[in-house]
Amino acid sequence: MSLPTMLVAFAHYSRDGSFAVLGANLRFTTIMATGSIVGAVLGGLLLGVFPDLVLIPLLAVILLAAPLQK
């Protein structure tokens, strides 16, 4: 269900030029994309190492702390 939503949003934001800011901030975009990919890979690898009872609370702490960063 999320794929059609993502495709419609992508089409909408592509038409109104919202993605132009990504090209204007290419260094930032590259750093964020790289961090996301590395984080996803490491997170996937950790699923087999640490139990869910450790990973889920850790993720909750990270998500709660993220807005506090400036």
C-alpha positions in Angstrom: 0.0 0.0 0.0 2.9 2.4 0.6 4.4 2.0 -2.9 1.4 3.7 -4.7 1.5 6.5 -2.1 5.2 7.0 -2.5 4.9 7.1 -6.3 2.1 9.7 -6.2 4.1 11.8 -3.8 7.2 11.5 -5.9 5.3 12.6 -9.0 3.7 15.5 -7.2 6.9 16.8 -5.7 8.8 16.3 -9.0 6.4 18.4 -10.9 6.5 21.4 -8.5 10.3 21.5 -8.3 10.7 20.4 -4.7 13.6 18.1 -5.5 15.7 21.0 -6.9 16.9 21.7 -3.4 18.6 18.3 -3.4 20.7 19.3 -6.4 21.5 22.6 -4.9 22.7 20.8 -1.7 24.4 17.9 -3.4 27.1 17.4 -0.7 24.5 17.3 2.0 22.3 15.0 0.0 25.2 12.6 -0.7 26.2 12.5 3.0 22.6 11.9 4.2 22.1 9.2 1.5 25.4 7.5 2.4 24.5 7.5 6.1 21.1 6.1 5.4 22.5 3.2 3.3 25.2 2.4 5.8 22.8 2.6 8.7 20.3 0.3 6.9 23.0 -2.3 6.1 24.4 -2.2 9.6 21.0 -2.4 11.2 20.1 -5.4 9.0 23.3 -7.1 10.1 22.7 -6.4 13.8 19.3 -8.2 13.6 21.0 -11.5 13.6 23.4 -10.5 16.4 21.3 -8.7 19.0 17.8 -9.8 20.2 14.8 -7.6 19.5 14.6 -6.8 23.2 17.8 -4.9 22.9 17.4 -3.3 19.4 13.9 -2.0 19.7 14.5 0.0 22.9 17.8 1.3 21.4 16.0 2.5 18.3 13.3 4.2 20.5 16.1 6.1 22.4 17.7 7.2 19.1 14.4 8.4 17.7 13.5 10.2 20.9 16.9 11.9 21.1 17.1 12.9 17.4 14.9 16.0 17.7 17.0 17.2 20.6 20.1 17.6 18.4 20.8 21.0 17.0 
